[in-house]
Amino acid sequence: MSHIFKMLPLLTVVLAGCQVGMDGLAPGSVITPTAKWSASGTIPNAGHAIDSNPGTRAIADGNGEFLDIDLGSPCIFNYVRITHGRDNEFPPEILLYASMDGKEFQQVHKSPGTRKVTNLLIATPCLTRQIRIKAEGVTQEWSISDVLIR
């Protein structure tokens, strides 16, 4: 007995907004390349948090310290991954804020910090130009060696 299989043509699907820097999409539909980002805040060496070098990190000493990331232009995001420099260098609680002007920030997420990597999934996608990552409940040094925003 022989079996005959009908081969279906290969279907390629391209999802708009899945690649950084795609042309022809609505403004803000993708995150700007990290080369256009800038970092500031109360954390010393804030730029280390966005330099794509796992060997560097921005180290904070205390409670309430924050990192601001300017994305260069308005972008829509709903996910932030924070890689901490060392396993134990994470804050007990992380607050995430968004701002279009860098002056007025609105809290968009609150989550416990976790060992080595903290993943923050925001239920409602948010249009913003600046993101603030703030630590609460800190009793020891904490750090950020990399930030991924999607």
N, C-alpha and C positions, 0 to 999 in steps of 0.2 A: 504494500500500500504506500503510495507516495503522497506527500503533503505539499500543497501549493500555498506559498505565502505571497501575498500581494504587498509589494513595497510601496510605501507612501512617500511622496516627495518630502524632502527635508524642508522644514519650516523654520525660518529665522525670525525671531522677535527681538526688536530693539525697544527697550523701555526708556523713554525720555526722562532725563534727570538722574540717571544712574551713573553717569560719569562726570567727574569734576571738569568744569570749564567747557562744557558743550555749547556750541553756538546755536542761535536760533530758538532758544528756550525763553520762557517768561523770566523777567528779572527776579532774582531771588529764588529761582527754582533749584539751584544747585549751590553748594558751599564753595566759596572762593578758594583758590589754591592757597596752601599755607604760606607760600612766599609773599602773599599780600597781607598776611596777618601781622598785627603788632600786639605786644603784651606790656602791661603795666600793672599797677596795684601796690598793695602794701607788702607784698612778698619780695624780698631781695632776689635779684637775678631772675626776674619774671620771664625774660626772654628764653631762659633755659627750658621752660615748660612747653615751648612751641618750636624748638630748633631741630626737631626730628633726630636728636642724638640721645640714645638711651643712656649714655654715660654722663650726661649732665642733668641737673635737676634744680628747680627753684625750691628753696627750703624756707619754711615759715616757722617762727618760734611760738606763736601764741594764738589765742582764741580770737575769732573775728577777723583774722587776716584774710585777704582776698586776692584773687588774680583776675584781671580784666583782659579779655581778648577782643580786639577790634578786628572784625572779619574783612574790613576794607570796603564793603558795600553790603546792603541789606541782603540777607539770605534766610531761607526757611530751614529750620532744623528740628529734629525730635529725638536726637540721641547724642550723648556725650560720654566718651570713655576717658577716664582719668587713670593714667598709669603712675603709681607712686614710686618714688625712688627706691625704697626698700620695703620689705614685707611689713614691717611694723610702723612705717611712716605714713599713716593714714588718719584722718580725723574721725571722731565718732559720728559726726553728722556733716553732710554737705548740702548747702543751699545753692541753687542755681537761679540766676537772675538774667533778665534780658532787657536791652535798651536800644532804642533807635538813635538817641543823641548822646549817649555816654554820661548823661547827667541824672536822668530819672530812670531808675531800674525797677522792674516789677519781678517779684518772685514767681518762677514758673515750675519749680520742682524742689523737693526736699527728700533726702534719702540718707540712710546710714552709709558711712564710708566702709569700705571693705579692704581686706588685706591685699596688697600688691596692685589690684586693678578694681576701680569702682565704675560700674556701668549705670548710667542714668538714662532711662527711657521716658520721654515726656509724652503723655497721652495725647495731647493736642499739638500738632506741629506749630512752631512759633516763628514769626517773621521778626528778625532782629539784625542789628549791625554789630552790637557788642554783647558779649556774654561775660557774666561775673560768676566766678566759682568762689564760694565763701565757706569757711570752716567754722563749726560751732562745737562747743563742748570739749575743746582741746586742752589737754594737760601736758602734752609733750610736743616735741618737734614733729612736723609733718611736711611732706614734700610732693611735688608734681614733676615727673620727668617727661611726660608726654600727654598731649590732649588730642583726641580724635573727635571731630564734630561731623555729624551726618544729618 
